């Protein structure tokens, strides 16, 4: 199973893993799973950090460099997939992550109840 972490799960997995459910922690830690983090998550972190809504202990470049997860670039096809999603969730970062999970057949790891309403495989964090 290949996983795509949403931004909340990504940050929790790096710092406060106890915020995540045991099943999610185990799946993220399992060596047989490829675990991705979207460039959209880094964009969201940068946006929130730049306006003071998120305080990182390290710089964004350092966070990207030290992350144990595989980065997943946003492509034009991901953007087109995002455009076709039903308008259930209004957050553009989460919608991109949803589109990437759906388009690429990844299991989305999230604790966001709005994201659970989409037709994607989900592991509740």
Helices and strands as residue ranges (DSSP letters): E 3-5, H 7-15, G 17-19, H 22-29, E 35-38, H 39-50, H 60-66, E 70-72, H 76-84, H 92-104, E 107-110, G 115-117, E 122-124
